[in-house]
Amino acid sequence: MTPNDIISQLLEKQADDRAHRVASIYAEEYIRANGLPTDNADEFIFYGADLADEHFQDCVAHLKWRGECVVFESEEETTVLLGDFTMESLA
């Protein structure tokens, strides 16, 4: 592996990390702006047409994948709790 290959891989990893950070920020802002806040900090409820919205589903899927939320689903509503739910935070 040449030094140029190493630099190229590092730049690609940095760009990927930046894209994930931007997506996380946007997804969290979407949840905060469109959900109904509860009495609990960082907890938002979605119901009705919001549950079928593909953009909502993508935001929740991204945050869950990154360990930045947990989701509680019922037939009529979905509750999203934002936070750090990564393995490192739970240790």
N, C-alpha and C positions, 0 to 999 in steps of 0.2 A: 504494500500500500504506500503510495507516494504522499508527500506532504500536501500536495494539491487535493488528493482524494480525502485526506483527513479534514482539511479546511472545508471542502465542499460538504462533507457529511455533517460537520459542526454547524455550518450555516443552514443546512436543511433542517437540522434538529431545532435550531433557534427559531426558524420561521414556523415550524410545526408547533412548538411551544407557544409562540406568540398568537398563532391562529386559535389555539385552544383557549388561551386566556381571554381573547376578544370574544369568542363564542360564549364563554362562561359569563362574562360581564353582561353581554346582550341578553342571554337567556334569563339571568337573574333579574335584570331590569324588566323584562317582559312579564315575569311572574309577579313582581312587585307592582307593576303598573296595571295589570289586568285582573289580578286575583282580588278577592274580598278578604281584607285582613281580619284575623281573629283576635281574641284577647291575648293570645300567646305571641311572643316576639317571633318574627320571621316566619309566620305560618299564614298561608293563604288558601282560600277555598275557591274552587272552580266548579261550575255546574252547567247543565243545559248544553247549549250549542258549543260552548267552550271545550267540552270534553271531546267532541268530534273534530275540533279544529286541528289540522295537521301541523300547523306552526306551534301550537301549544304542546302537542305531543312530542315534536322534535326538541323543543326547549327542555321539557321534563326529561326526555331520554338522555339528552346531553348532560344535564346536571346530575342525573342518577349515575351515569357512566363515569363521571369525574368524581363521584362521591361528595357532591355538593348539595344534595337534598335527599330526603326520603319522602315517599308518597304513600298515602293511605287512601285506598279506593273503596267506594261503595257503589251501589247501582245508580244513585242519584247525584253524587258529588265526588270530587277528588280533592284531598287536602295535600298541599305541598309544604313541607317544612324545610326551609333553607338552612344550611349550616355545613360544618366540616364533618363528614361521615366517612372519611378515609380510614384505612387500617391504622395509619400512623396516629391519628387523633384518638382512636379508640384504645390504643395500647396504654 
